């Protein structure tokens, strides 16, 4: 069943491609967000803590975990205290911890955050032995206290651990297995290669999907995802897009025979594995570093794609940067800004709405002054680009169906625009 979204198209009077004032941050950004030089982070102590009676055990000793301390109160409430990697920081309080008890018992868990308010509904995941993996079983209802920003919920515990997290866990080590499970890496026309190393030396992977002959001309679609660790629904949408681009059907084959896809599906593996709220291991919001390129992760994309400006055979054509927020929303480049080709996003949005009449993304255009990925693609290549935001709470069914439909309509729109470009040239 589709969610229904009220369409809100915000017309911004931003006719120039660059604001006359220097960009210092969006309304929700903390101070000094555009200073992307390294900042000190506070690493959480990895440990297992036992509290209350009978004992409740809580652990952050796994990739993607975030739990800074645990307290027991006389009313049998167990409080999990969660702090960010550094601050000030956006309100994206990620948490993930294993929890179990010496005996079968109910427990009341309170999530308390440092200088933040609750955002992500807790997801309960259990270990599924036949698949040898953690799988989400349910979403836990919470009682939210607006005065304190805390959230409290009840959960049944047993000696077998479960994981409770703000979103399903998808760490850097899961990327290859997830792409394999989705059938993306089983194809000869897909190449997965290490584009570079993150701040702490984790691989930043580049995925190339194409059936274009290396000696023939091919326009390039670039995809970036997971700059912000908790934004899992946007990340999953990007993987569904990649699955559709690699699919065995006539549309996808025609697209691969025409286009080259260059994707960076997990740009911030350090932040993901360290359980960060938003930043990389340098303590920086990567999606404010697309002007100075102080961080290795953004430099990897720049150094991989910038040589295409001098290529006779490869031409940047369109780019998408996947994120998550509290609604489904497109952030396109303002329509009055001329791109080459022009206004692909506006064409694509119309197609998505035609294909999914009951599902509408909100649309909020912006100018190109901010140092974010979308705007770098415009300034570096003159192309149209999009920040594609997926609702934090979108259902699995809606996520799959909307993402697949959007990927198919994107392929059609890009093929039509490439045909038009070829005729004009």
C-alpha positions in Angstrom: 0.0 0.0 0.0 1.5 3.3 -1.1 1.9 6.2 1.3 0.2 9.3 0.2 2.2 12.5 0.1 0.9 16.0 -0.4 2.7 17.7 -3.2 4.5 20.8 -2.1 6.4 22.5 -4.9 8.3 25.4 -3.5 9.1 28.1 -6.1 12.3 29.8 -5.0 13.3 33.1 -6.6 16.8 32.0 -7.3 17.4 32.8 -10.9 21.2 33.0 -10.7 23.4 29.9 -10.7 25.3 31.2 -7.6 24.1 33.3 -4.7 25.7 36.7 -4.2 26.3 35.8 -0.5 28.7 33.2 0.6 27.0 30.0 1.6 27.4 29.3 5.4 25.0 26.5 5.9 21.3 25.5 5.5 18.8 26.4 8.2 19.3 23.0 9.9 23.1 23.0 9.8 25.3 23.6 12.8 27.7 26.6 12.9 30.9 26.4 10.8 29.6 23.4 8.8 31.5 24.5 5.7 34.8 24.4 7.5 35.7 20.8 6.4 39.2 20.6 7.8 39.7 17.7 10.3 37.9 18.0 13.6 38.4 15.9 16.8 36.0 13.1 17.3 35.2 11.2 20.5 35.3 7.5 19.8 32.9 5.5 21.9 34.5 2.9 24.3 33.6 -0.5 23.0 32.3 -2.6 25.8 29.5 -4.8 27.3 27.7 -3.4 30.3 25.5 -5.4 32.7 22.8 -3.6 34.8 19.6 -4.2 36.8 18.4 -7.5 38.3 18.0 -9.9 36.7 20.9 -8.7 34.6 20.4 -6.9 31.3 23.4 -6.9 29.1 24.0 -4.2 26.5 27.0 -4.2 24.1 28.4 -2.0 21.3 31.1 -4.4 20.3 30.2 -4.7 16.7 30.4 -2.6 13.5 27.7 0.1 13.2 27.1 0.2 17.0 26.4 3.3 18.9 26.0 3.2 22.7 28.0 5.4 25.0 26.7 4.4 28.5 24.0 2.5 30.3 22.2 3.3 33.6 19.6 1.4 35.6 16.9 3.2 37.6 14.7 2.0 40.5 11.6 1.7 38.4 13.3 -1.1 36.3 14.1 1.4 33.5 17.3 0.8 31.6 18.6 4.0 30.1 20.9 3.9 27.0 22.8 7.1 26.7 23.9 8.0 23.2 26.4 10.8 22.2 27.6 11.9 18.7 31.0 11.6 17.3 31.5 15.3 17.8 29.5 18.5 17.9 27.8 20.6 17.0 26.0 18.2 14.7 22.7 17.8 12.9 19.9 16.0 14.7 20.4 12.5 13.4 21.0 10.5 16.7 21.9 7.1 15.5 22.0 4.2 18.0 22.6 0.5 17.7 23.3 -2.0 20.4 23.0 -5.7 21.2 20.9 -6.5 24.3 20.0 -9.7 26.2 19.2 -10.9 29.7 20.2 -13.7 31.9 16.6 -14.8 32.0 13.5 -14.2 29.9 12.0 -10.9 31.1 10.4 -7.7 30.0 12.6 -4.5 30.1 11.8 -0.9 29.7 14.4 0.9 27.6 14.9 4.7 27.5 16.9 6.3 24.8 18.6 9.5 25.9 20.7 11.6 23.6 23.4 14.3 24.2 22.1 17.6 22.8 19.6 15.9 20.5 16.0 14.6 20.3 14.7 11.2 19.2 14.4 10.7 15.5 14.6 7.0 14.4 12.0 4.4 15.6 13.8 1.4 17.1 14.1 -1.7 14.8 14.5 -5.1 16.5 16.7 -7.5 14.6 17.5 -11.1 15.6 20.0 -13.6 14.3 18.6 -16.0 11.7 20.7 -19.1 11.8 19.8 -20.6 8.3 20.8 -17.3 6.7 23.6 -16.6 9.1 22.6 -12.9 9.3 20.8 -10.4 11.4 17.2 -9.7 10.1 14.7 -7.1 11.1 11.7 -8.6 12.9 9.7 -5.7 14.0 9.5 -1.9 14.6 9.0 -1.1 18.3 6.5 1.6 19.3 7.9 4.3 21.6 6.6 6.8 24.1 8.2 10.1 23.1 8.9 12.8 25.7 9.1 16.1 23.9 10.4 17.9 27.0 13.5 15.7 27.3 13.8 14.4 23.7 13.9 10.9 25.0 12.0 7.8 23.8 10.9 4.8 25.9 9.8 1.4 24.8 9.2 -2.1 26.2 11.0 -5.2 24.8 11.0 -8.9 25.7 14.6 -10.1 26.4 16.1 -13.6 26.6 19.6 -15.0 26.8 19.9 -14.9 23.0 21.0 -11.4 22.0 19.0 -9.1 19.7 20.0 -5.9 18.1 18.1 -2.7 18.5 19.0 0.1 16.1 17.6 3.2 14.5 17.5 1.6 11.1 18.4 -1.9 9.9 22.2 -2.4 10.0 24.0 -2.2 6.7 27.8 -1.9 7.4 30.7 -1.6 5.0 31.4 -5.3 5.1 27.7 -6.0 4.0 28.0 -4.0 0.8 29.5 -6.7 -1.5 27.2 -9.4 -0.1 24.1 -7.2 -0.5 25.0 -6.5 -4.1 25.7 -10.2 -4.7 22.4 -11.1 -3.1 20.6 -8.6 -5.4 22.3 -10.2 -8.4 24.2 -7.1 -9.4 27.7 -8.5 -9.2 26.9 -11.7 -11.1 27.1 -10.0 -14.5 30.1 -9.7 -16.7 29.2 -6.0 -17.5 29.6 -5.0 -13.9 33.0 -4.1 -12.4 33.5 -3.5 -8.7 36.8 -1.9 -8.0 38.4 0.0 -5.1 38.5 3.7 -6.0 40.5 4.6 -3.0 40.8 4.5 0.8 38.7 6.2 3.5 40.3 8.3 6.3 40.9 5.1 8.3 41.9 2.9 5.3 38.6 1.2 4.5 37.9 0.6 0.8 35.7 3.1 -1.0 34.2 1.1 -3.8 33.3 2.2 -7.3 30.8 0.2 -9.2 30.8 0.5 -13.0 27.9 -0.9 -15.0 28.1 -0.7 -18.8 28.0 -2.6 -22.1 29.4 0.3 -24.1 32.6 -0.7 -26.0 35.6 1.1 -24.4 36.4 2.6 -27.8 33.0 4.0 -28.4 31.4 7.2 -27.0 29.2 6.8 -23.9 27.5 9.3 -21.6 28.0 8.8 -17.9 25.4 8.5 -15.1 27.1 9.1 -11.6 25.5 7.8 -8.4 26.7 8.7 -4.9 25.2 7.3 -1.6 25.7 6.9 2.1 27.6 10.2 2.8 25.6 10.3 6.1 25.7 6.9 8.0 22.2 6.8 9.4 20.5 7.5 6.1 19.8 3.8 5.3 16.6 4.2 3.3 18.4 6.4 0.7 21.2 3.9 0.6 18.9 1.0 0.0 17.1 3.0 -2.8 20.5 3.5 -4.5 21.1 -0.3 -4.4 17.7 -1.0 -5.9 18.5 1.5 -8.7 21.8 -0.4 -9.3 19.8 -3.7 -9.4 17.5 -2.2 -12.0 20.3 -0.8 -14.1 21.9 -4.3 -14.1 18.6 -6.1 -14.8 18.1 -8.6 -17.6 15.4 -6.8 -19.6 15.2 -4.8 -22.9 15.2 -1.4 -21.2 18.2 -2.0 -19.0 20.1 -3.7 -21.9 19.5 -0.7 -24.1 20.6 1.7 -21.3 23.8 -0.3 -20.7 24.6 -0.4 -24.4 24.3 3.4 -24.4 25.3 4.7 -20.9 28.2 4.1 -18.5 27.1 4.0 -14.8 29.7 5.0 -12.2 28.4 4.5 -8.7 29.9 5.1 -5.2 27.3 3.3 -3.1 29.0 3.8 0.3 31.1 6.9 0.4 31.5 7.0 4.2 32.4 3.5 5.3 34.3 4.8 8.4 31.3 6.7 9.7 29.0 3.7 9.0 31.1 1.2 10.9 31.9 3.6 13.7 28.2 4.3 14.3 28.5 8.0 13.5 25.5 10.3 13.5 26.6 12.2 10.4 30.3 12.7 9.9 33.3 10.8 8.6 36.3 9.8 10.7 37.7 13.3 10.2 34.6 14.7 12.1 33.3 16.4 8.9 30.0 16.4 7.1 31.1 15.0 3.7 28.2 16.7 1.9 29.7 20.1 2.7 33.1 19.2 1.4 32.4 19.4 -2.3 34.2 22.7 -2.8 37.4 22.3 -0.7 37.8 18.5 -0.9 39.6 18.4 2.4 38.4 14.8 3.1 39.7 11.7 1.2 36.3 10.3 0.5 35.1 13.4 -1.5 38.5 13.6 -3.2 38.1 10.0 -4.4 35.0 10.9 -6.4 36.6 14.1 -7.7 39.8 12.3 -8.8 37.9 9.4 -10.4 35.4 11.5 -12.4 37.2 14.8 -13.1 39.5 13.3 -15.8 36.3 12.6 -17.8 36.3 16.3 -18.7 39.2 15.6 -21.0 37.9 12.4 -22.4 36.8 12.1 -26.1 34.8 8.9 -25.3 33.1 9.6 -21.9 30.9 12.5 -21.1 29.2 13.2 -17.7 25.5 13.4 -18.4 23.6 13.3 -15.1 24.2 12.6 -11.4 22.2 11.5 -8.3 23.1 11.8 -4.6 21.0 9.6 -2.4 20.0 10.6 1.1 17.3 10.1 3.7 15.1 12.6 5.7 11.7 12.8 7.3 9.9 12.8 3.9 10.3 11.8 0.3 11.7 14.9 -1.4 13.7 15.9 -4.5 16.1 18.8 -4.2 16.8 19.7 -7.9 18.9 22.5 -9.3 16.8 25.6 -9.7 15.0 25.3 -13.1 16.3 28.7 -14.3 19.9 27.5 -14.1 20.9 26.2 -17.5 22.4 22.8 -17.6 23.6 20.6 -20.5 21.4 18.7 -21.0 18.8 20.9 -19.4 16.2 20.1 -16.7 16.4 16.3 -16.7 15.2 16.2 -13.1 12.0 18.1 -14.0 11.3 15.6 -16.8 12.0 12.7 -14.6 9.8 13.9 -11.7 6.9 14.2 -14.2 7.5 10.6 -15.3 7.6 9.3 -11.8 4.3 10.9 -11.0 2.7 9.5 -14.2 3.9 6.0 -13.3 2.9 6.3 -9.6 -0.1 8.5 -9.3 -0.7 7.7 -5.6 2.9 8.5 -4.6 4.3 12.0 -4.9 7.7 13.3 -3.9 7.8 16.9 -2.6 10.1 19.1 -4.7 12.2 22.0 -3.4 14.6 23.6 -5.9 17.8 25.3 -4.8 20.5 27.4 -6.3 24.0 26.0 -6.8 25.9 28.0 -4.1 26.2 25.3 -1.4 29.3 23.0 -1.4 27.3 19.8 -1.8 27.7 16.9 -4.2 24.9 17.9 -6.6 26.3 21.4 -7.1 29.9 20.0 -7.6 28.5 18.0 -10.6 27.0 21.1 -12.0 30.0 23.3 -11.5 32.5 20.7 -12.7 30.6 19.4 -15.7 27.7 21.8 -16.4 25.2 18.9 -16.0 21.9 18.6 -14.2 22.0 16.7 -10.9 19.7 15.8 -8.0 19.7 15.2 -4.3 17.3 12.3 -3.9 15.9 12.1 -0.4 13.9 9.0 0.9 11.6 9.0 3.9 13.2 7.6 7.0 10.0 5.6 7.7 9.1 4.5 4.2 7.8 0.9 4.2 9.8 -1.8 2.6 7.1 -2.3 0.0 7.0 1.3 -1.0 10.8 1.6 -1.0 11.1 -1.3 -3.5 8.3 -0.3 -5.8 9.0 3.4 -5.9 12.7 2.9 -6.4 12.3 0.4 -9.2 9.7 2.6 -10.9 11.9 5.6 -10.6 15.0 3.7 -11.9 13.1 2.6 -15.0 11.7 6.0 -15.7 15.2 7.5 -15.2 16.6 5.2 -17.9 13.9 6.2 -20.3 14.4 9.9 -19.7 18.2 9.7 -20.0 18.0 7.7 -23.3 15.5 10.2 -24.7 17.8 13.1 -23.8 20.9 11.3 -25.2 19.1 10.7 -28.5 18.1 14.4 -28.6 21.7 15.4 -27.8 23.1 13.1 -30.5 20.8 14.6 -33.1 21.6 18.1 -32.2 25.3 17.4 -32.4 
